[in-house]
Amino acid sequence: MTIKLLFAGIAVQCLIVGAGVMLAPTSVAQNANALRSAESFQSISDKQARSVALFEEAGKVIQHPRCVNCHPATERPLQGMSMHPHQPPVFRGDGGMGLVGMQCNTCHSEKNTPVIGQADTLKSIPGNPAWHLAPIEMAWEGKTLAQICEQLKDPARNGDKTMAEMVEHMAHDELVGWGWHPGDGREPVPGTQEEFGKIIQAWVDAGATCPSG
């Protein structure tokens, strides 16, 4: 399906958006990386060490560009596997939805939109009904996995979520789930959302210990 927009200026901007997020090689439509099962960590007898190992496994998803791009440390989202600043220039705005006149849904619809007849690196424009940036309190860009772990546990920075609510968010939130279904030509995060949710649950069950450093 070819994208048809009423205004040429917006059309050009949206195609730039698509181009910006399509820097991953087209050969990575299927991510060869997998997540270890949560059950496999039971062989680690030390509970604290097991908890740390589980979160480090979850870090394969959390620190993947698909996730970090929407958790920027500035007012501007990131794009692509190189995590470069969003093009065209757009900014956080109220609720992470963008500024008036150039909100996220100007180019990002409720679902991934295939693009035909453009550059080889442009296969689709990402979309989701809830497309927006994470709150600045949950910025992951430039943070270590240990720092991100502490953020996730801190109600003052995680949207006042309990650990049970954080597990639910990671395991079932549809926008989080987009990372596993990011559209043609875009590398997904490792594993599946179900596997990821089980790892986060097991991490919490083991004491939610954060890595050091």
ABEGO torsion letter per residue (X at the ends): XBBBBABAAAAAAAAAAAAAAAABBAAAABBABBBBBAAAAAABABAAAAAAAAAAAAAAAAABAAAAAABBABABBBBEAAGBBBOBBBBAEBGGAEBBGBBAAAABBABBBBBBGBBAABABBBBBAABBBBBAAABABGBBAAAAAAAAABAAAAGGBBAAAAAAAAAABAAAAAAABAEBGBBBBBEBAAAAAAAAAAAAAAGGBBBBX
